[in-house]
Structures are given as structure tokens and as C-alpha cells.
Amino acid sequence: MKPVSELLKKRDGTLWHVRPSDTVYAALELLAGYEVGALMVMDGGRLVGVFSERDYTRKIALQGRNSRETQVAEIMTRNVITVGAKTGTRACMALMSEKKIRHLPVVDGTTVLGMISIRDIMDDIIADHESTIAQLESYIQS
């Protein structure tokens, strides 16, 4: 399987993120605008957390809090699980399954390269399988 750095190439270096001081409502607007389920939380170029739809539903909606008054820092996931650029997609899928997460920031030391989702992994696996099938069909027909 390929390294996750290959998946990030499709994003042209996009680092969708919010600041810890942003309101949850502003973060939700970004989630909707980018059509993603999570954003990295960056403070001065440093990854300090992840904000996801799951954080919103469990820590705002279910607790009756106000998203326009609550800062992202109050509800973000702080103990962020990350992977390196050379980590293989299968290893990422296993980690996501084990930790019950759907998003993984990709880092090189302290430099944030991007974030991949379970959808990115699944799309890659499907494309890999389709390529294998096409090669086998070509081999059988020749």
C-alpha cells in the first residue's frame, strides 16, 4: 500500500483548520463550507487539537451548550493521534479502527502536512482493488 503522503498530494497542501479561540459556530460553518467532518485546531502553526462533528454533537448539542458562545478550545479533542507521511494506508486504517477515529493528521516532526479521513483510505483501497482487477482481467485475456 502507498504512503499517506500520496493521498495528501491530491489536496495541494490545503490545511483546513480553526484556531482554539474561534467559536464552535464558526468552526461548524467551515465544516459545512469545506464539506468535511473534522478540522485541525492550529495555534501559531502548531497542531493543538482536532475539532469534529462528533465533538459538536457530544459536547455542545447533547449538553445544551451554545455554539456561538463556546470556543473550540473548550470542546476539541486534545490528545491527537497523528501519523507520519510515510505511514502506509493499511496501517492508518488499522489505527483508525482500533482507536475508533475517522480523521488522522499527518505530520513530519512538528510540521503539519495535512489530514486524511477514513474516506480517503477507503477510496485508495477501492482504486487499488480496481487496478488489480483490471490487471488480472488483462492478463487472463492475453
Contacts in CASP RR format, 6 or more apart in sequence:
PFRMAT RR
TARGET T0000
AUTHOR 0000-0000-0000
METHOD contacts of the structure
MODEL  1
MKPVSELLKKRDGTLWHVRPSDTVYAALELLAGYEVGALMVMDGGRLVGV
FSERDYTRKIALQGRNSRETQVAEIMTRNVITVGAKTGTRACMALMSEKK
IRHLPVVDGTTVLGMISIRDIMDDIIADHESTIAQLESYIQS
1 88 0 8 1.000
1 89 0 8 1.000
1 90 0 8 1.000
1 91 0 8 1.000
1 124 0 8 1.000
1 125 0 8 1.000
1 128 0 8 1.000
2 88 0 8 1.000
2 89 0 8 1.000
2 124 0 8 1.000
3 85 0 8 1.000
3 86 0 8 1.000
3 87 0 8 1.000
3 88 0 8 1.000
3 89 0 8 1.000
4 83 0 8 1.000
4 84 0 8 1.000
4 85 0 8 1.000
4 86 0 8 1.000
4 87 0 8 1.000
4 88 0 8 1.000
4 89 0 8 1.000
4 92 0 8 1.000
4 104 0 8 1.000
4 106 0 8 1.000
4 116 0 8 1.000
5 85 0 8 1.000
5 86 0 8 1.000
5 106 0 8 1.000
5 113 0 8 1.000
6 124 0 8 1.000
7 89 0 8 1.000
7 116 0 8 1.000
7 120 0 8 1.000
7 121 0 8 1.000
7 124 0 8 1.000
8 85 0 8 1.000
8 106 0 8 1.000
8 113 0 8 1.000
8 114 0 8 1.000
8 116 0 8 1.000
11 114 0 8 1.000
13 113 0 8 1.000
13 114 0 8 1.000
14 114 0 8 1.000
15 40 0 8 1.000
15 42 0 8 1.000
15 112 0 8 1.000
15 114 0 8 1.000
15 115 0 8 1.000
16 30 0 8 1.000
16 34 0 8 1.000
16 36 0 8 1.000
16 39 0 8 1.000
16 40 0 8 1.000
16 115 0 8 1.000
17 39 0 8 1.000
17 40 0 8 1.000
17 41 0 8 1.000
17 42 0 8 1.000
18 26 0 8 1.000
18 27 0 8 1.000
18 30 0 8 1.000
18 39 0 8 1.000
18 40 0 8 1.000
18 41 0 8 1.000
18 42 0 8 1.000
18 51 0 8 1.000
18 72 0 8 1.000
19 41 0 8 1.000
19 42 0 8 1.000
19 43 0 8 1.000
19 72 0 8 1.000
20 41 0 8 1.000
20 43 0 8 1.000
20 48 0 8 1.000
20 71 0 8 1.000
20 72 0 8 1.000
20 73 0 8 1.000
20 76 0 8 1.000
21 71 0 8 1.000
21 72 0 8 1.000
21 73 0 8 1.000
22 71 0 8 1.000
22 72 0 8 1.000
23 67 0 8 1.000
23 68 0 8 1.000
23 69 0 8 1.000
23 70 0 8 1.000
23 71 0 8 1.000
23 72 0 8 1.000
24 51 0 8 1.000
24 56 0 8 1.000
24 60 0 8 1.000
24 67 0 8 1.000
24 68 0 8 1.000
24 70 0 8 1.000
24 71 0 8 1.000
24 72 0 8 1.000
24 74 0 8 1.000
24 75 0 8 1.000
25 67 0 8 1.000
25 68 0 8 1.000
27 39 0 8 1.000
27 51 0 8 1.000
27 56 0 8 1.000
27 72 0 8 1.000
28 56 0 8 1.000
28 67 0 8 1.000
30 39 0 8 1.000
31 37 0 8 1.000
31 38 0 8 1.000
31 39 0 8 1.000
31 53 0 8 1.000
36 117 0 8 1.000
37 52 0 8 1.000
37 53 0 8 1.000
37 102 0 8 1.000
37 103 0 8 1.000
37 117 0 8 1.000
38 50 0 8 1.000
38 51 0 8 1.000
38 52 0 8 1.000
38 53 0 8 1.000
38 102 0 8 1.000
38 103 0 8 1.000
38 115 0 8 1.000
38 117 0 8 1.000
39 50 0 8 1.000
39 51 0 8 1.000
39 52 0 8 1.000
40 47 0 8 1.000
40 49 0 8 1.000
40 50 0 8 1.000
40 51 0 8 1.000
40 105 0 8 1.000
40 112 0 8 1.000
40 114 0 8 1.000
40 115 0 8 1.000
41 47 0 8 1.000
41 48 0 8 1.000
41 49 0 8 1.000
41 50 0 8 1.000
41 51 0 8 1.000
41 72 0 8 1.000
41 73 0 8 1.000
41 76 0 8 1.000
42 48 0 8 1.000
42 112 0 8 1.000
45 112 0 8 1.000
46 110 0 8 1.000
47 80 0 8 1.000
47 82 0 8 1.000
47 105 0 8 1.000
47 107 0 8 1.000
47 112 0 8 1.000
48 73 0 8 1.000
48 76 0 8 1.000
48 78 0 8 1.000
49 76 0 8 1.000
49 77 0 8 1.000
49 78 0 8 1.000
49 80 0 8 1.000
50 76 0 8 1.000
50 77 0 8 1.000
50 80 0 8 1.000
50 103 0 8 1.000
50 105 0 8 1.000
50 115 0 8 1.000
51 72 0 8 1.000
51 75 0 8 1.000
51 76 0 8 1.000
51 77 0 8 1.000
52 77 0 8 1.000
52 102 0 8 1.000
52 103 0 8 1.000
55 75 0 8 1.000
55 76 0 8 1.000
55 77 0 8 1.000
56 67 0 8 1.000
56 75 0 8 1.000
59 65 0 8 1.000
59 74 0 8 1.000
59 75 0 8 1.000
60 66 0 8 1.000
60 67 0 8 1.000
60 70 0 8 1.000
60 75 0 8 1.000
80 105 0 8 1.000
81 95 0 8 1.000
81 99 0 8 1.000
81 101 0 8 1.000
81 104 0 8 1.000
82 104 0 8 1.000
82 105 0 8 1.000
82 106 0 8 1.000
82 107 0 8 1.000
83 91 0 8 1.000
83 92 0 8 1.000
83 95 0 8 1.000
83 104 0 8 1.000
83 105 0 8 1.000
83 106 0 8 1.000
83 107 0 8 1.000
83 116 0 8 1.000
84 106 0 8 1.000
84 107 0 8 1.000
84 108 0 8 1.000
84 113 0 8 1.000
85 106 0 8 1.000
85 107 0 8 1.000
85 108 0 8 1.000
85 113 0 8 1.000
87 106 0 8 1.000
89 121 0 8 1.000
89 124 0 8 1.000
89 125 0 8 1.000
92 104 0 8 1.000
92 116 0 8 1.000
92 121 0 8 1.000
93 118 0 8 1.000
93 121 0 8 1.000
93 125 0 8 1.000
95 101 0 8 1.000
95 104 0 8 1.000
96 102 0 8 1.000
96 104 0 8 1.000
96 118 0 8 1.000
96 121 0 8 1.000
102 117 0 8 1.000
102 118 0 8 1.000
103 115 0 8 1.000
103 116 0 8 1.000
103 117 0 8 1.000
103 118 0 8 1.000
104 115 0 8 1.000
104 116 0 8 1.000
104 117 0 8 1.000
105 112 0 8 1.000
105 114 0 8 1.000
105 115 0 8 1.000
106 112 0 8 1.000
106 113 0 8 1.000
106 114 0 8 1.000
106 115 0 8 1.000
106 116 0 8 1.000
107 113 0 8 1.000
END
